[in-house]
Amino acid sequence: MERRNFIRNSALGLGAGIAITPSAVLASNVKGEPLPSKLPREVWIATLTLTKIDAINHEEMVEEVLGHMADIVNYKPDVICLPEIFPFFHISEKIAIEEVAEQPLGKITSRFAEFAKKHKTYIICPLYTVENGMYYNAAVVIDREGKVLGEYRKTHTTEGEMGKGVSPGPLEPPVFKTDFGTIGVQICFDLEWNDGWEKLKEKGAEIVFFCSAYSGGKAINTRAWQNKYCVVSSTLNGTAKICDVTGDEIAKTGFWDKYWAIAPLNLDKAFLHTWPYIQKFKDIHAKYGRKVKITNFDEEEWSIIESLSPDIKIADILEEFELKTHKEHIKSATDMQEKLRKG
């Protein structure tokens, strides 16, 4: 069917304009009661802002942050994200990087590894690290067993940092395989460059954690929709938030939610170019009903299709109805363009 005819018929009630949007309730678990069942790729995220959290020294700040983390364990978070080099901000003491930098597991990372193991959560733990006499502004990724998966070293360091002896990290950011998906990290000033964000997309990152001194504003939302992955920010000052693949904010800190943003992300979803795949949406709704949610973004011509049922996988839906993801759709068009240019 031609695009203009399909749109006209849809307006007359003959096309696929259905959107099922069941409400989601975010509530903490009452002690002693089991948590509700999760979708197979539902990931609970907790992210902190250090705004209005102060301490005398970095040891005290570590205790402060661990205390705040203990306040939210009833949510059973799969991941807890902490701000950029958080032990060394909002403290009275003067620190020398060479005196506090460590090789994981050091004094600081060991404390958070113990917490991760006790509460069966991943932790993104930013601090200064050292290797072969080089100092880095880094984020250590700790798994549910308290083991270090690795670290991301801030690629785009500021002039001020480098003047204090901090070295820029490698140009190739690592990704980390977790039991719920693939994740990556960016830190603060990295927001001003495209390379790290794009490389994480190429490597299959599904969530990128942005550990920062500042909130970043709409740029955080933009990084999410540009790269078609979720972005979670954790800040020393200002708003911390959780953004879905569309850039929409799922949760954020604010006047009443001073410290934490906590919410689930459903990773079993696909980002599509609406046309021409919308022609299949009516059939998907007819077969799967409320088990599959489709959200159309009219102005952008994006569509998000996601599973709301443990027995439905979006990968199977894509194959069954011959749907291409946005990435596949663009690649297919690019390949054809290049072929025709070559004659």
C-alpha positions in Angstrom: 0.0 0.0 0.0 1.3 3.5 -0.8 2.2 5.6 2.2 -0.2 8.4 1.5 -3.1 6.0 1.0 -2.2 4.1 4.2 -2.2 7.3 6.2 -5.5 8.5 4.8 -7.1 5.1 5.5 -5.7 5.1 9.1 -7.4 8.5 9.7 -10.7 6.9 8.6 -10.2 4.1 11.2 -9.0 1.5 8.8 -5.3 1.4 9.7 -3.2 0.7 12.8 -3.5 3.5 15.2 -3.8 1.5 18.4 -1.6 2.1 21.4 -1.9 0.2 24.6 -0.1 1.9 27.4 -0.7 0.1 30.7 0.3 2.2 33.7 3.4 1.2 35.8 3.5 1.6 39.5 6.8 2.3 41.2 6.5 1.2 44.9 9.0 0.0 47.4 8.8 -3.5 48.7 7.1 -3.8 52.1 9.4 -5.8 54.4 8.5 -9.4 54.5 6.5 -9.4 51.3 7.8 -10.9 48.1 8.6 -8.6 45.2 6.3 -8.8 42.2 7.5 -10.9 39.3 9.7 -9.1 36.8 9.6 -9.2 33.0 12.6 -11.3 31.7 14.6 -8.2 30.7 13.3 -5.8 33.3 16.2 -4.0 35.0 15.8 -1.9 38.1 18.1 1.1 38.2 19.0 3.3 41.1 21.1 6.4 40.6 22.3 9.0 43.1 22.9 12.7 43.1 25.4 14.0 45.8 23.6 17.3 46.0 23.4 18.4 49.7 25.5 15.4 50.8 28.6 16.7 52.6 31.4 15.2 54.7 34.7 16.1 56.4 36.9 13.7 54.5 36.7 11.0 51.8 36.4 8.2 54.4 33.3 9.9 55.8 31.9 10.5 52.4 32.2 6.8 51.6 30.2 6.1 54.8 27.6 8.7 53.8 27.1 7.2 50.4 26.9 3.6 51.7 24.3 4.8 54.2 22.2 6.3 51.4 22.6 3.1 49.5 21.3 1.1 52.4 18.1 3.2 52.4 17.1 1.9 49.0 18.0 -1.8 49.1 14.3 -2.7 49.6 13.9 -1.8 45.9 16.2 -4.7 45.1 18.1 -2.6 42.4 19.9 -4.5 39.7 22.3 -1.6 39.3 23.3 1.3 41.5 25.1 4.1 39.8 27.2 6.7 41.7 28.6 10.1 40.6 32.0 11.0 39.2 34.8 10.5 41.7 32.2 10.9 44.5 34.5 10.1 47.5 36.5 13.3 46.9 33.7 15.9 46.3 31.7 17.9 48.9 34.4 17.3 51.5 36.5 19.7 53.6 39.8 17.9 53.4 42.4 18.7 50.7 43.4 15.6 48.8 46.3 14.7 46.6 45.3 12.3 43.8 48.4 10.2 44.2 47.5 9.6 47.9 43.9 8.4 47.3 44.1 6.7 43.9 43.9 2.9 44.1 44.1 -0.3 42.1 40.8 -2.1 42.5 40.1 -3.8 44.8 41.5 -1.1 47.1 40.2 0.4 50.3 37.3 2.2 48.7 36.3 -0.3 46.0 36.4 -3.1 48.6 33.7 -1.4 50.6 31.4 -1.2 47.6 32.3 -4.7 46.5 31.1 -6.0 49.9 27.8 -4.1 49.5 27.3 -5.5 46.0 27.8 -9.0 47.2 25.6 -8.7 50.2 22.7 -7.1 48.3 23.3 -8.9 44.9 23.5 -5.7 42.9 25.9 -4.3 40.3 27.6 -1.0 41.3 29.1 1.7 39.1 31.8 3.0 41.4 33.7 6.1 40.2 37.0 7.1 41.8 40.7 7.7 41.0 42.6 4.7 39.9 46.3 4.1 39.2 48.3 1.8 37.0 52.0 2.0 36.1 52.3 5.4 37.7 49.4 6.8 35.6 46.4 8.3 37.3 42.8 8.1 35.9 39.4 9.5 36.6 37.6 6.1 36.3 34.4 4.2 37.0 34.9 0.6 38.4 32.1 -1.8 37.5 31.4 -4.3 40.3 29.2 -7.4 39.7 26.6 -9.0 42.0 29.3 -11.2 43.6 31.5 -8.3 44.5 33.9 -9.0 41.7 35.4 -6.2 39.5 34.3 -6.6 35.9 36.7 -3.8 34.8 36.9 -0.1 34.7 36.2 2.7 32.3 38.8 5.5 32.3 37.5 8.9 31.3 38.6 9.6 27.8 38.1 13.3 27.6 39.7 14.8 30.7 39.5 18.5 31.4 42.6 20.8 31.3 42.2 21.3 35.1 42.3 17.5 35.7 45.3 17.0 33.4 47.0 19.9 35.2 46.6 17.9 38.5 48.1 14.7 37.0 45.1 12.9 35.7 45.8 11.1 32.4 43.1 10.7 29.6 41.9 7.2 29.2 41.9 5.1 26.0 39.9 6.2 22.9 38.2 2.8 22.8 35.6 2.6 25.7 35.0 -1.0 27.0 31.6 -2.6 27.3 30.7 -4.8 30.2 28.6 -8.0 29.9 26.1 -8.4 32.8 23.4 -10.9 33.5 20.7 -8.5 32.1 22.6 -7.1 29.1 25.5 -5.0 27.8 26.4 -1.7 29.5 29.0 1.1 29.0 30.1 4.2 30.9 30.9 7.8 30.1 32.1 10.4 32.5 31.3 14.1 32.7 33.3 16.0 30.0 32.9 13.0 27.7 29.4 14.5 27.0 31.0 17.1 24.7 32.4 14.4 22.3 30.5 12.0 20.1 33.1 9.3 19.7 32.7 7.4 23.0 28.9 7.4 22.8 28.9 6.1 19.2 31.5 3.5 19.9 29.4 2.1 22.7 26.5 1.9 20.4 28.6 0.0 17.8 29.7 -2.4 20.6 26.1 -3.2 21.5 25.6 -1.2 24.7 22.0 -1.2 25.9 22.5 1.1 28.9 25.2 3.7 29.3 25.8 5.1 32.7 26.9 8.8 32.8 28.8 9.6 36.0 29.2 13.3 36.2 29.9 16.5 38.2 26.9 18.2 36.6 23.5 17.1 35.3 24.0 17.7 31.5 20.4 18.6 31.0 18.8 17.8 27.6 22.1 16.5 26.2 21.5 13.3 28.3 18.1 12.8 26.7 19.7 13.5 23.3 22.4 10.9 23.7 19.8 8.3 24.5 17.6 8.8 21.4 20.6 9.4 19.1 22.2 6.1 20.0 19.0 4.1 20.7 20.1 3.0 24.2 19.1 4.0 27.7 21.2 6.6 29.5 21.4 6.9 33.3 23.1 9.9 34.8 24.5 10.2 38.3 25.7 13.6 39.4 27.7 15.4 42.1 25.4 18.4 41.7 22.0 18.8 40.1 19.5 16.3 38.6 20.2 12.6 38.2 17.9 10.8 35.8 17.0 7.6 33.9 16.2 8.0 30.2 14.7 5.4 27.9 15.9 4.8 24.4 13.5 7.5 23.1 15.2 10.1 25.4 12.0 10.2 27.6 12.8 10.6 31.3 11.5 7.5 33.3 12.6 9.0 36.6 14.7 11.9 38.0 15.7 13.5 41.2 14.2 16.8 42.3 12.9 18.9 45.2 11.2 16.0 47.0 13.3 13.2 45.6 16.6 14.7 46.7 19.0 11.8 46.4 17.7 9.0 44.3 16.0 8.3 41.0 14.8 4.7 40.9 12.8 3.0 38.2 12.6 -0.2 36.0 13.8 -0.3 32.4 12.4 -2.9 30.0 15.2 -3.9 27.7 13.1 -6.2 25.6 12.1 -3.6 23.1 13.1 -2.5 19.6 13.4 1.0 18.1 11.9 1.2 14.6 11.4 3.7 11.8 7.6 3.9 11.8 7.2 3.6 8.0 6.8 1.1 6.4 6.6 -1.2 9.4 3.4 0.4 10.8 1.6 -1.6 8.1 2.2 -4.7 10.3 1.2 -3.2 13.6 -2.5 -4.1 13.3 -1.7 -7.7 12.8 0.7 -7.7 15.8 -2.1 -6.2 18.0 -4.6 -8.7 16.6 -2.4 -11.7 17.5 -0.7 -10.5 20.8 -3.0 -7.9 22.2 -1.8 -6.4 25.5 1.2 -8.7 25.6 3.0 -6.4 23.2 3.1 -2.6 23.5 3.6 -0.4 20.5 4.3 3.4 20.9 4.3 5.7 17.9 6.1 9.0 17.9 4.2 10.9 15.2 6.5 13.8 14.6 9.8 11.8 14.6 8.2 8.8 12.9 9.8 6.5 15.5 8.0 3.5 16.9 8.9 1.4 19.9 7.7 -2.1 20.2 8.2 -3.9 23.5 7.2 -7.1 25.2 5.0 -7.0 28.3 4.8 -10.7 28.7 7.4 -13.2 29.9 6.5 -15.6 27.1 7.0 -13.1 24.3 10.4 -12.0 22.9 10.7 -9.0 20.7 13.4 -10.7 18.6 10.8 -13.3 17.7 8.2 -10.6 16.8 10.7 -8.9 14.5 11.4 -12.1 12.7 7.8 -13.2 12.5 6.6 -9.9 11.0 9.8 -9.1 9.0 10.5 -5.9 10.9 13.8 -4.2 10.7 15.2 -2.2 13.6 16.0 1.4 13.0 19.7 0.5 12.7 19.0 -2.2 10.2 16.6 0.0 8.3 19.2 2.8 7.9 22.0 0.3 7.0 19.8 -1.2 4.3 19.1 2.2 2.8 22.7 3.2 3.0 23.9 -0.1 1.3 21.4 0.5 -1.6 22.5 4.1 -2.0 26.2 3.1 -2.2 25.4 0.4 -4.7 23.6 2.8 -7.0 26.3 5.4 -6.7 28.8 2.8 -7.9 26.6 2.0 -10.9 
